[in-house]
Protein backbone atom coordinates (compact mmCIF):
# COMPACT_ATOMS: atom_id res chain seq x y z
CA UNK A 1 0.00 0.00 0.00
CA UNK A 2 2.80 2.36 0.93
CA UNK A 3 4.49 1.60 -2.39
CA UNK A 4 1.30 2.54 -4.31
CA UNK A 5 1.03 5.82 -2.42
CA UNK A 6 4.70 6.65 -3.08
CA UNK A 7 4.29 5.81 -6.77
CA UNK A 8 1.16 7.97 -7.02
CA UNK A 9 2.95 10.84 -5.25
CA UNK A 10 5.91 10.64 -7.64
CA UNK A 11 3.59 10.49 -10.63
CA UNK A 12 1.61 13.53 -9.44
CA UNK A 13 4.86 15.45 -8.79
CA UNK A 14 6.24 14.63 -12.25
CA UNK A 15 2.99 15.68 -13.92
CA UNK A 16 2.82 18.92 -11.91
CA UNK A 17 6.41 19.81 -12.74
CA UNK A 18 6.02 19.02 -16.42
CA UNK A 19 2.86 21.12 -16.75
CA UNK A 20 4.66 24.17 -15.43
CA UNK A 21 7.84 23.40 -17.36
CA UNK A 22 8.94 25.90 -20.01
CA UNK A 23 9.73 22.92 -22.22
CA UNK A 24 6.00 22.38 -22.66
CA UNK A 25 5.37 25.98 -23.66
CA UNK A 26 3.87 26.54 -27.10
CA UNK A 27 6.53 25.88 -29.70
CA UNK A 28 7.25 28.19 -32.62
CA UNK A 29 6.49 27.04 -36.15
CA UNK A 30 8.47 28.67 -38.96
CA UNK A 31 7.97 29.79 -42.53
CA UNK A 32 11.15 30.78 -44.36
CA UNK A 33 11.14 33.12 -47.35
CA UNK A 34 13.98 34.78 -49.24
CA UNK A 35 14.11 37.67 -46.78
CA UNK A 36 12.15 36.60 -43.71
CA UNK A 37 11.78 33.83 -41.20
CA UNK A 38 8.25 34.06 -39.83
CA UNK A 39 7.78 32.50 -36.38
CA UNK A 40 4.22 31.76 -35.33
CA UNK A 41 2.38 29.53 -32.87
CA UNK A 42 -0.58 28.31 -34.91
CA UNK A 43 -1.81 28.12 -38.48
CA UNK A 44 -4.68 30.39 -37.41
CA UNK A 45 -2.19 33.15 -36.48
CA UNK A 46 -0.39 32.77 -39.81
CA UNK A 47 -3.70 32.79 -41.71
CA UNK A 48 -4.70 36.01 -39.93
CA UNK A 49 -1.28 37.52 -40.71
CA UNK A 50 -1.76 36.53 -44.36
CA UNK A 51 -5.19 38.20 -44.50
CA UNK A 52 -3.93 41.43 -42.87
CA UNK A 53 -0.94 41.91 -45.18
CA UNK A 54 -2.23 43.27 -48.47
CA UNK A 55 -0.30 42.50 -51.66
CA UNK A 56 1.88 45.20 -53.18
CA UNK A 57 2.90 45.33 -56.81
CA UNK A 58 6.21 43.68 -57.67
CA UNK A 59 8.66 46.31 -58.76
CA UNK A 60 9.82 45.67 -62.31
CA UNK A 61 13.19 47.35 -61.73
CA UNK A 62 14.06 45.26 -58.69
CA UNK A 63 16.52 42.42 -58.93
CA UNK A 64 16.42 39.64 -56.36
CA UNK A 65 19.53 38.86 -54.37
CA UNK A 66 19.03 35.20 -53.67
CA UNK A 67 18.04 32.19 -55.62
CA UNK A 68 15.96 29.28 -54.52
CA UNK A 69 12.35 28.38 -54.77
CA UNK A 70 10.54 29.67 -51.69
CA UNK A 71 7.18 29.93 -53.39
CA UNK A 72 6.15 26.29 -53.71
CA UNK A 73 3.88 24.54 -51.28
CA UNK A 74 0.84 25.61 -49.30
CA UNK A 75 2.35 28.88 -48.05
CA UNK A 76 4.02 29.88 -51.32
CA UNK A 77 1.61 32.75 -51.98
CA UNK A 78 2.24 34.23 -48.53
CA UNK A 79 6.02 33.89 -48.92
CA UNK A 80 5.88 35.65 -52.28
CA UNK A 81 3.62 38.39 -50.89
CA UNK A 82 5.89 39.25 -47.95
CA UNK A 83 9.06 39.07 -50.05
CA UNK A 84 7.52 41.46 -52.57
CA UNK A 85 6.69 43.81 -49.69
CA UNK A 86 10.31 43.66 -48.43
CA UNK A 87 11.58 44.43 -51.94
CA UNK A 88 9.20 47.38 -52.20
CA UNK A 89 10.44 48.74 -48.85
CA UNK A 90 14.03 48.40 -50.06
CA UNK A 91 13.15 50.22 -53.28
CA UNK A 92 11.32 53.05 -51.47
CA UNK A 93 14.35 53.55 -49.23
CA UNK A 94 16.76 52.92 -52.13
CA UNK A 95 18.59 50.54 -49.79
CA UNK A 96 18.93 47.29 -51.68
CA UNK A 97 21.17 44.55 -50.40
CA UNK A 98 20.64 41.00 -49.14
CA UNK A 99 18.89 40.80 -45.79
CA UNK A 100 17.35 38.16 -43.55
CA UNK A 101 14.88 39.35 -40.89
CA UNK A 102 13.13 37.36 -38.16
CA UNK A 103 9.46 38.12 -37.54
CA UNK A 104 7.74 36.89 -34.36
CA UNK A 105 3.96 36.80 -34.82
CA UNK A 106 1.86 36.78 -31.64
CA UNK A 107 -1.85 35.94 -31.56
CA UNK A 108 -3.00 38.96 -29.59
CA UNK A 109 -2.08 42.11 -27.69
CA UNK A 110 -1.69 40.29 -24.35
CA UNK A 111 0.83 37.82 -25.79
CA UNK A 112 2.82 40.67 -27.35
CA UNK A 113 2.84 42.53 -24.02
CA UNK A 114 4.15 39.41 -22.27
CA UNK A 115 6.90 39.11 -24.88
CA UNK A 116 7.90 42.72 -24.30
CA UNK A 117 8.02 42.15 -20.55
CA UNK A 118 10.16 39.00 -20.95
CA UNK A 119 12.68 40.93 -23.05
CA UNK A 120 12.80 44.29 -21.25
CA UNK A 121 11.50 43.41 -17.75
CA UNK A 122 9.24 46.41 -18.14
CA UNK A 123 5.63 46.97 -19.17
CA UNK A 124 4.86 48.92 -22.32
CA UNK A 125 1.90 48.92 -24.68
CA UNK A 126 3.34 48.77 -28.21
CA UNK A 127 1.61 47.55 -31.34
CA UNK A 128 4.88 46.30 -32.90
CA UNK A 129 8.61 46.90 -32.60
CA UNK A 130 12.00 45.91 -34.01
CA UNK A 131 15.14 44.94 -32.05
CA UNK A 132 18.41 45.34 -33.94
CA UNK A 133 20.37 43.06 -31.60
CA UNK A 134 17.99 40.17 -32.33
CA UNK A 135 17.31 41.24 -35.92
CA UNK A 136 13.67 40.61 -35.09
CA UNK A 137 10.33 42.30 -35.67
CA UNK A 138 7.71 41.64 -32.98
CA UNK A 139 4.03 42.07 -33.82
CA UNK A 140 0.58 40.74 -33.11
CA UNK A 141 -2.06 39.97 -35.68
CA UNK A 142 -4.98 41.67 -33.96
CA UNK A 143 -4.48 45.16 -35.36
CA UNK A 144 -1.81 44.50 -37.95
CA UNK A 145 -1.85 46.13 -41.39
CA UNK A 146 0.61 46.25 -44.28
CA UNK A 147 1.91 49.73 -43.50
CA UNK A 148 2.74 48.77 -39.92
CA UNK A 149 4.57 45.66 -41.07
CA UNK A 150 6.47 47.63 -43.75
CA UNK A 151 7.37 50.26 -41.11
CA UNK A 152 9.02 47.64 -38.88
CA UNK A 153 10.75 45.99 -41.86
CA UNK A 154 12.07 49.44 -42.80
CA UNK A 155 13.76 49.72 -39.38
CA UNK A 156 15.58 46.44 -40.05
CA UNK A 157 16.61 47.47 -43.56
CA UNK A 158 17.90 50.89 -42.44
CA UNK A 159 19.82 49.43 -39.50
CA UNK A 160 21.51 46.78 -41.67
CA UNK A 161 22.13 48.84 -44.78
CA UNK A 162 24.11 51.71 -43.32
CA UNK A 163 27.62 51.15 -41.95
CA UNK A 164 26.69 53.19 -38.87
CA UNK A 165 23.19 52.86 -37.49
CA UNK A 166 21.37 56.19 -37.65
CA UNK A 167 19.91 57.89 -34.60
CA UNK A 168 16.55 56.48 -33.55
CA UNK A 169 14.72 59.64 -34.69
CA UNK A 170 16.23 59.40 -38.17
CA UNK A 171 15.33 55.74 -38.46
CA UNK A 172 11.78 56.55 -37.37
CA UNK A 173 11.45 59.25 -40.05
CA UNK A 174 12.56 56.78 -42.74
CA UNK A 175 10.21 54.06 -41.45
CA UNK A 176 7.27 56.50 -41.46
CA UNK A 177 8.22 57.55 -44.99
CA UNK A 178 7.93 53.91 -46.08
CA UNK A 179 4.56 53.51 -44.37
CA UNK A 180 3.27 56.62 -46.15
CA UNK A 181 4.58 55.62 -49.58
CA UNK A 182 4.00 51.88 -49.57
CA UNK A 183 1.11 51.98 -52.00
CA UNK A 184 2.64 54.58 -54.33
CA UNK A 185 5.00 53.84 -57.18
CA UNK A 186 8.58 54.20 -55.99
CA UNK A 187 10.93 56.25 -58.12
CA UNK A 188 14.34 54.76 -58.85
CA UNK A 189 17.08 57.27 -59.66
ZIRATA-V429839 format. One record per residue. RES is the residue in one small letter. SS is DSSP state (A for helix, B for strand, O for the rest). OMEGA is omega in whole degrees, 0 to 359 (none if undefined). Layout:
res: [RES	RES]
ss: [SS	SS]
omega: [OMEGA	OMEGA]
This chain:
res: [x	x	x	x	x	x	x	x	x	x	x	x	x	x	x	x	x	x	x	x	x	x	x	x	x	x	x	x	x	x	x	x	x	x	x	x	x	x	x	x	x	x	x	x	x	x	x	x	x	x	x	x	x	x	x	x	x	x	x	x	x	x	x	x	x	x	x	x	x	x	x	x	x	x	x	x	x	x	x	x	x	x	x	x	x	x	x	x	x	x	x	x	x	x	x	x	x	x	x	x	x	x	x	x	x	x	x	x	x	x	x	x	x	x	x	x	x	x	x	x	x	x	x	x	x	x	x	x	x	x	x	x	x	x	x	x	x	x	x	x	x	x	x	x	x	x	x	x	x	x	x	x	x	x	x	x	x	x	x	x	x	x	x	x	x	x	x	x	x	x	x	x	x	x	x	x	x	x	x	x	x	x	x	x	x	x	x	x	x]
ss: [O	A	A	A	A	A	A	A	A	A	A	A	A	A	A	A	A	A	A	O	O	A	A	A	O	O	O	O	B	B	B	B	O	O	O	B	B	B	B	B	O	O	A	A	A	A	A	A	A	A	A	A	O	O	O	O	O	O	O	O	O	O	O	O	O	O	O	O	O	O	O	O	O	O	O	A	A	A	A	A	A	A	A	A	A	A	A	A	A	A	A	A	A	O	O	O	O	O	O	O	B	B	B	B	B	B	O	O	A	A	A	A	A	A	A	A	A	A	A	A	O	O	O	O	O	O	O	B	B	B	B	A	A	A	O	B	B	B	B	B	O	O	O	O	O	A	A	A	A	A	A	A	A	A	A	A	A	A	A	A	A	O	O	O	O	O	O	A	A	A	A	A	A	A	A	A	A	A	A	A	A	O	O	O	O	O	O	O	O]
omega: [179	179	179	179	179	179	179	179	179	180	178	179	180	179	181	179	182	178	181	183	176	181	180	176	180	181	177	168	180	170	181	174	178	188	188	162	180	176	182	182	183	176	179	179	180	176	178	176	181	181	184	181	181	179	172	180	175	182	184	183	182	177	179	182	184	176	181	182	181	192	175	176	187	181	181	180	178	179	179	181	182	176	177	178	178	179	178	177	178	180	178	180	188	180	185	169	183	180	172	183	173	178	178	183	179	185	183	183	181	179	178	177	178	178	178	180	178	183	189	183	183	178	177	182	179	178	179	176	180	176	182	185	178	184	188	171	177	180	175	189	185	181	181	169	187	181	178	179	179	179	181	176	178	177	180	181	180	183	182	181	184	179	178	180	181	174	183	181	179	178	179	177	180	180	177	176	178	180	182	186	185	184	174	177	179	179	177	180	none]
